[in-house]
Amino acid sequence: MSTAQAAPAPTKPAPWYREPYTWLVFGLPAASIALSLALVVTAVKNRDPVLDRNAPMVPADQRRLQMMTPEQRATYLASLRPAREARNHAASPEVPPPRQ
């Protein structure tokens, strides 16, 4: 015995704002644009100052230098160098010459 089932009544489609994929398609790009603009505003308001390239080096402590071995002295003096002079020499054995 087979029973005839009635066809389901057509349902009214949900409005576009009730669909979750719509929020993904429009919401994620809109959120990323808004947050990137907020990041740009933060970067412009809190910009870093430009450093003077001719700034003097930190003076070495002469008392400490007298008590050190030559190897310790070279390491200590190299640690006082500005980053722009000592950059990229962490992995290389070559130490840049001291600043005059």
MODELLER restraints for C-alpha pairs under 7 A, 6 or more apart:
rsr = mdl.restraints
at = mdl.atoms
rsr.add(forms.Gaussian(group=physical.xy_distance, feature=features.Distance(at['CA:16:A'], at['CA:22:A']), mean=6.81, stdev=0.5))
rsr.add(forms.Gaussian(group=physical.xy_distance, feature=features.Distance(at['CA:57:A'], at['CA:81:A']), mean=6.71, stdev=0.5))
rsr.add(forms.Gaussian(group=physical.xy_distance, feature=features.Distance(at['CA:58:A'], at['CA:80:A']), mean=6.25, stdev=0.5))
rsr.add(forms.Gaussian(group=physical.xy_distance, feature=features.Distance(at['CA:65:A'], at['CA:73:A']), mean=5.99, stdev=0.5))
rsr.add(forms.Gaussian(group=physical.xy_distance, feature=features.Distance(at['CA:86:A'], at['CA:96:A']), mean=6.74, stdev=0.5))
rsr.add(forms.Gaussian(group=physical.xy_distance, feature=features.Distance(at['CA:89:A'], at['CA:95:A']), mean=6.67, stdev=0.5))
